[in-house]
Structure formats: structure tokens, C-alpha cells
Amino acid sequence: MSKKLFISLAPLVVVAAFAVMPVAAQAAAPHFYSAGTEIKPGTVVPVVSWGGKTNLSQTSNIGEINCRGVGGGTLENPVGGGAGEGISRESTFFECKSEKCEKAATEDGIPLTPYATTNEGTNALEGKPLAWKNILTGGPGATEISETIGEPFSGTFGKPTAGEIVADVNCETPPGFEPHIVGVAAKFEGELNPKMKNGAKEGSKPSEAVFSGAPTGALHSEVGGEGTNSGSVKFEGYNLQELITVEG
């Protein structure tokens, strides 16, 4: 075989070899790491999340609401090499602010309090609080990795599928106030796709899930239309405050 012909065939051989490689070998699925070491597949790690210096906010047809927040759940790298996944079991918001709600309270002379709740009460399936499904997506490099939180909107308001985000945004009188008045009550459903921003592998800087409006997804509401989120949520291990990072 001539040297020229060999050079011409060489790229084809490489392409053919790449084509028969397992998908996992071609593009490794993103996984969770603890203190710089990949978490052993099948090991469930409890995690806690909280807001940053700037509150997480949501903007929709009913205006903006921003709140402080905390949450908890679990994460793991599944046995078999799939992408890192997890479950958000609780997300609680407090000290919420909403310009529209506060303006209505001033005009009417009635105290109205904005607040957001998730995964409880009427949001439950079969009487059980909803848990959100989480899974890492994207290619290698932390800046390219996202997290899908929830499931796509079911298409029917008030009938979420298992794993879907469900959140209520309310503007109403405080508990015990008579008469009880609700200014706005909107239920948002679906999934969001924040970008993952790695913190430190050691030290005290946690990783974050970063929301940047429409590019990171929207929740759907019959009352509020499309709801997009901005801000970030920090997270780390619950038991030992382990620093969690993601890598492809």
C-alpha cells in the first residue's frame, strides 16, 4: 500500500473505531464529586441548598416575587454509569417581596403578604408531597453542565406528573386576618434547567445552580403565564457539609 493511500485511509479508520465505541466512552456523562473525588455509584448523599446574597426571583405576568429560600434532598451517581441524578424533597421560601402585592396592600389599606410554597398541600399526588426529579445534563467542563429540575409540564394545569415542579405564588392577608383576602394565587408547574457553577474542591466555597431567566427554562401557570427564574442556589452535603462539584 502506498504511503499516500495509507494516509488517506487513516482518518476513516479512526472515525470507524469511534463509531463503534460505547456511548459512555464517547462522551462521559456528568457525575457528582465530593471534595474532588467522584462519588461512588449507588451512594446516596443528603444535600442542603440555600440562597445567596441576591434572592432567587421569579418573573411572570403577575409581576416579580423574590424570596430567601432553603431546601434539601439527595443526589447520587447511578450504578451503570448514567448521569448524576437526585431528588429535591423540600424547598421552602420566606421573607418574600413583591412590588405588585405591596402596592395593592397600600392602596386598599389591607395587609397583603407575598409568599411562595412548593410541593405540599393541594400540590400533592395521592396525599403525598411531590419530590422534584433532578438530573445532570451537558458535555465536559463545569460551565457546560446543567441540571434539569422537574419534569416537562404535563399539559394539564393542576395535574402534575411525578417528579414535576409545582409551586404556588400567593399574595394574601396574613394567617388569622379577617376577612381573609387573596389578591393573587398562581400555581406554576414544569421543569427548569439551571447551569451548574462549581465551587471549590476544598475550603468553604460551595457550588451553585445558576438561573438566568428564559435561557434556563420556564414554569407554566394558568394564571401567571410563563414564570422565569433569576439568581442562584448554593448546595453542599448535609451530613458533613461536603463540597459537591460536577464534572463531565
C-alpha positions as CSV (number, residue, x, y, z in Angstrom):
1,M,0.0,0.0,0.0
2,S,1.4,3.4,-0.9
3,K,2.2,5.9,1.8
4,K,-0.4,8.3,0.2
5,L,-3.2,5.8,0.3
6,F,-2.4,4.8,3.9
7,I,-2.6,8.5,5.0
8,S,-6.0,8.8,3.2
9,L,-7.4,5.8,5.0
10,A,-6.1,6.6,8.4
11,P,-8.8,9.1,9.3
12,L,-11.5,6.7,8.2
13,V,-10.2,4.0,10.5
14,V,-10.3,6.5,13.4
15,V,-13.8,7.5,12.6
16,A,-14.9,3.9,12.3
17,A,-13.3,3.0,15.6
18,F,-15.0,6.0,17.3
19,A,-18.4,5.0,15.8
20,V,-18.3,1.5,17.5
21,M,-17.2,2.8,20.9
22,P,-19.8,2.6,23.6
23,V,-21.7,5.9,24.0
24,A,-20.5,6.3,27.6
25,A,-16.9,6.2,26.3
26,Q,-17.5,8.7,23.6
27,A,-19.0,11.3,25.9
28,A,-18.8,10.6,29.6
29,A,-22.0,11.5,31.4
30,P,-21.6,14.3,34.1
31,H,-21.2,13.0,37.6
32,F,-21.1,14.4,41.1
33,Y,-17.9,14.7,43.1
34,S,-17.3,15.2,46.8
35,A,-14.1,17.1,47.8
36,G,-12.7,16.4,44.3
37,T,-13.4,12.6,44.4
38,E,-16.1,11.0,42.3
39,I,-18.9,9.8,44.5
40,K,-19.2,6.0,44.4
41,P,-22.1,4.9,42.1
42,G,-25.1,4.0,44.2
43,T,-24.1,6.1,47.2
44,V,-26.9,8.4,48.2
45,V,-25.7,11.7,49.6
46,P,-28.1,14.0,51.5
47,V,-27.7,17.6,50.4
48,V,-28.9,21.0,51.6
49,S,-29.5,24.1,49.5
50,W,-29.9,27.8,50.2
51,G,-30.0,31.2,48.5
52,G,-27.1,33.7,48.0
53,K,-26.6,37.4,48.6
54,T,-29.2,38.1,46.0
55,N,-32.6,36.5,46.4
56,L,-33.9,34.0,43.9
57,S,-36.7,35.7,42.0
58,Q,-39.4,34.7,39.6
59,T,-41.0,37.0,37.0
60,S,-44.3,36.3,35.2
61,N,-47.5,38.0,34.1
62,I,-48.3,38.7,37.8
63,G,-45.0,40.5,38.4
64,E,-41.9,39.6,40.2
65,I,-41.6,37.8,43.5
66,N,-38.2,37.3,45.2
67,C,-37.6,35.3,48.4
68,R,-35.0,33.8,50.6
69,G,-35.0,30.1,50.4
70,V,-33.7,26.8,51.8
71,G,-34.1,23.2,50.7
72,G,-33.0,19.7,51.0
73,G,-32.8,16.4,49.1
74,T,-30.4,13.7,47.9
75,L,-28.0,13.1,45.0
76,E,-26.1,10.1,43.6
77,N,-24.2,8.8,40.7
78,P,-26.3,5.8,39.5
79,V,-24.9,2.3,39.1
80,G,-24.2,1.7,35.4
81,G,-22.5,5.0,34.5
82,G,-25.5,7.2,33.8
83,A,-25.6,10.9,34.6
84,G,-25.7,12.1,38.2
85,E,-29.2,12.4,39.5
86,G,-31.1,13.4,42.6
87,I,-34.4,14.3,44.3
88,S,-35.4,17.6,45.8
89,R,-37.7,16.7,48.7
90,E,-38.2,20.2,50.2
91,S,-37.9,23.8,49.1
92,T,-39.1,26.5,51.5
93,F,-39.3,30.2,50.8
94,F,-39.6,33.1,53.3
95,E,-39.2,36.9,53.5
96,C,-40.8,37.2,50.1
97,K,-41.1,40.6,48.4
98,S,-43.4,41.6,45.5
99,E,-43.9,45.2,44.3
100,K,-47.4,44.5,42.9
101,C,-48.6,42.8,46.1
102,E,-47.2,45.5,48.3
103,K,-48.7,48.3,46.1
104,A,-52.1,46.6,46.3
105,A,-51.8,46.5,50.1
106,T,-51.0,50.2,50.3
107,E,-53.9,51.2,48.0
108,D,-56.5,49.0,49.8
109,G,-55.3,49.6,53.3
110,I,-55.3,45.8,53.9
111,P,-52.1,44.0,54.8
112,L,-51.2,41.6,52.0
113,T,-48.2,39.3,52.2
114,P,-46.5,37.7,49.2
115,Y,-45.2,34.2,49.7
116,A,-44.3,31.1,47.7
117,T,-44.8,27.4,48.7
118,T,-43.8,24.2,47.0
119,N,-44.6,20.5,47.0
120,E,-47.3,20.5,49.7
121,G,-51.0,20.6,50.3
122,T,-53.0,20.7,47.1
123,N,-49.8,20.1,45.1
124,A,-49.6,16.6,46.4
125,L,-50.3,13.4,44.4
126,E,-52.3,10.8,46.3
127,G,-51.9,12.9,49.5
128,K,-48.1,12.7,49.4
129,P,-45.8,15.8,48.9
130,L,-44.2,15.9,45.4
131,A,-40.5,15.4,45.1
132,W,-38.7,17.0,42.2
133,K,-36.6,14.9,39.9
134,N,-33.1,16.2,39.2
135,I,-30.5,15.0,36.5
136,L,-27.3,16.4,35.2
137,T,-27.1,17.2,31.5
138,G,-24.4,18.5,29.1
139,G,-20.9,17.9,28.0
140,P,-17.5,18.0,29.7
141,G,-16.5,21.1,31.6
142,A,-18.4,22.6,34.5
143,T,-19.6,25.6,32.6
144,E,-21.3,23.4,30.1
145,I,-23.1,21.2,32.6
146,S,-26.7,22.0,33.5
147,E,-29.2,20.3,35.8
148,T,-32.8,19.5,34.8
149,I,-35.0,20.0,37.8
150,G,-38.5,18.6,37.5
151,E,-40.3,17.1,34.5
152,P,-41.8,18.8,31.4
153,F,-45.2,20.4,32.0
154,S,-47.9,17.7,31.8
155,G,-50.0,19.9,29.6
156,T,-52.9,19.9,32.0
157,F,-52.9,22.5,34.8
158,G,-53.4,21.0,38.2
159,K,-52.5,17.5,37.2
160,P,-48.7,17.3,37.5
161,T,-46.7,14.2,36.8
162,A,-44.4,12.6,39.3
163,G,-41.1,14.5,39.5
164,E,-42.6,17.7,38.2
165,I,-42.0,21.1,39.9
166,V,-45.2,22.6,41.4
167,A,-45.0,26.0,43.1
168,D,-47.7,28.3,44.4
169,V,-47.2,32.1,44.4
170,N,-49.7,34.0,46.6
171,C,-50.5,37.5,47.7
172,E,-52.9,37.3,50.6
173,T,-53.7,38.5,54.1
174,P,-51.6,37.1,56.9
175,P,-52.9,34.0,58.7
176,G,-55.8,34.8,61.1
177,F,-56.6,38.1,59.4
178,E,-60.3,38.7,58.9
179,P,-61.7,39.0,56.3
180,H,-59.3,36.6,54.6
181,I,-58.4,38.2,51.2
182,V,-56.4,36.7,48.4
183,G,-55.0,39.2,45.9
184,V,-53.3,36.7,43.6
185,A,-52.9,33.0,43.7
186,A,-51.0,31.3,40.9
187,K,-49.7,27.7,40.6
188,F,-46.6,27.1,38.4
189,E,-45.7,23.7,37.0
190,G,-43.0,22.1,34.9
191,E,-39.2,22.0,34.8
192,L,-36.2,24.3,35.0
193,N,-32.6,24.0,33.6
194,P,-30.1,26.0,35.7
195,K,-26.4,26.0,34.8
196,M,-24.1,24.4,37.3
197,K,-21.2,26.6,38.6
198,N,-18.6,24.7,40.5
199,G,-17.3,26.0,43.8
200,A,-14.1,24.8,45.5
201,K,-13.0,21.2,46.0
202,E,-11.7,22.1,49.4
203,G,-12.2,25.1,51.6
204,S,-15.6,26.8,52.1
205,K,-16.9,27.9,48.7
206,P,-19.9,25.8,47.7
207,S,-21.2,25.1,44.1
208,E,-24.3,26.8,42.8
209,A,-27.2,26.2,40.4
210,V,-27.5,29.4,38.4
211,F,-30.8,30.7,36.9
212,S,-30.7,33.3,34.2
213,G,-34.3,33.9,33.1
214,A,-35.7,32.3,29.9
215,P,-32.5,30.6,28.8
216,T,-32.7,28.3,31.9
217,G,-36.4,27.4,31.4
218,A,-39.8,28.5,32.5
219,L,-42.7,27.2,34.6
220,H,-46.2,27.3,33.3
221,S,-49.3,28.8,35.1
222,E,-52.9,29.2,34.0
223,V,-53.0,32.5,35.9
224,G,-49.4,33.8,35.7
225,G,-48.4,32.5,32.2
226,E,-44.7,31.8,31.9
227,G,-42.6,32.1,35.0
228,T,-38.8,32.5,34.6
229,N,-36.3,32.5,37.5
230,S,-33.1,34.5,38.1
231,G,-30.5,34.2,40.8
232,S,-28.6,31.2,42.2
233,V,-29.0,28.5,44.8
234,K,-25.9,27.1,46.7
235,F,-25.7,23.5,47.7
236,E,-23.4,21.1,49.7
237,G,-23.5,17.8,51.6
238,Y,-25.8,17.8,54.6
239,N,-24.0,15.3,56.9
240,L,-20.5,16.8,56.8
241,Q,-21.0,19.9,54.7
242,E,-19.1,18.2,51.9
243,L,-18.2,20.4,48.9
244,I,-20.0,19.0,45.9
245,T,-18.9,19.6,42.3
246,V,-19.9,18.3,38.9
247,E,-17.7,17.1,36.1
248,G,-18.4,15.5,32.6
